[in-house]
Amino acid sequence: MSRVMGNPNEIRVVNIRMVREPSLYSETPVSTPQDVMEVIAKEFATYDREVFGVLNLKSNGQIINMNICSIGTLNASMVNGREVFKSAILSNAGSFICFHVHPSGCPEPSEEDKTVTQKLATAGKYLDIPLLDHCIIAGGTGEMYSFKANGLMDEIRQNMRTDICER
C-alpha cells in the first residue's frame, strides 16, 4: 500500500496571532530608568543566567508587553535583532526598552552590550521603533545601570549610521 503524500509544490499557509494576556507588571507609563527598575528589577535580579528582554511601549510610554528574547548562560546571551523586533512589530509598539541580567552582580555594560545596543538602536531607527534605553540589572542586588541615565544612549545616537550601506 502506498500513501499519497501532499503535493510537493503545495505552499502551506500559517497564521501568527497575538493573544492578549492579563498584565504581569504595570499599566503605568515608564518614562525614567527608575520607572523601568520598579517594573522589572525585582523579578530579574533573581536570575542565575543572562536573560535578555524588551519592554514594548505605546507612544505614551505605557507598557504594551514584555518579551524575553534570549535566555543564555552564566555570562553570555545571544541577542538577535529578529527576536527583538518581532514582538515590537506584532505589538504595534511606538518604542521599546531593552534590558538584561548580569548574574555576576556587576551592572556595568561590557563592550558587547554597547555593540548590541548600537545595532538595535540603528535597526530601530530604520524600522521607526526607537530604542529608548538599555537597562542592565545586577544579579542578586537588583542594582541597575541605564544607558540613558549614564549618557550612553545620546552617544549611541550620535554615532548612529546615517547610511545603511556604510561600513
Secondary structure, 3 states (H helix, E strand, C coil): CCCCCCCCCCCCCCCCCCCCCCCCCCCCCCCCHHHHHHHHHHHHCCCCCCEEEEEEECCCCCEEEEEEEEECCCCCCCCCHHHHHHHHHHCCCCEEEEEEEECCCCCCCCHHHHHHHHHHHHHHHHHCCCEEEEEEEECCCCCEEECCCCCHHHHHHHCCCCCCCCC
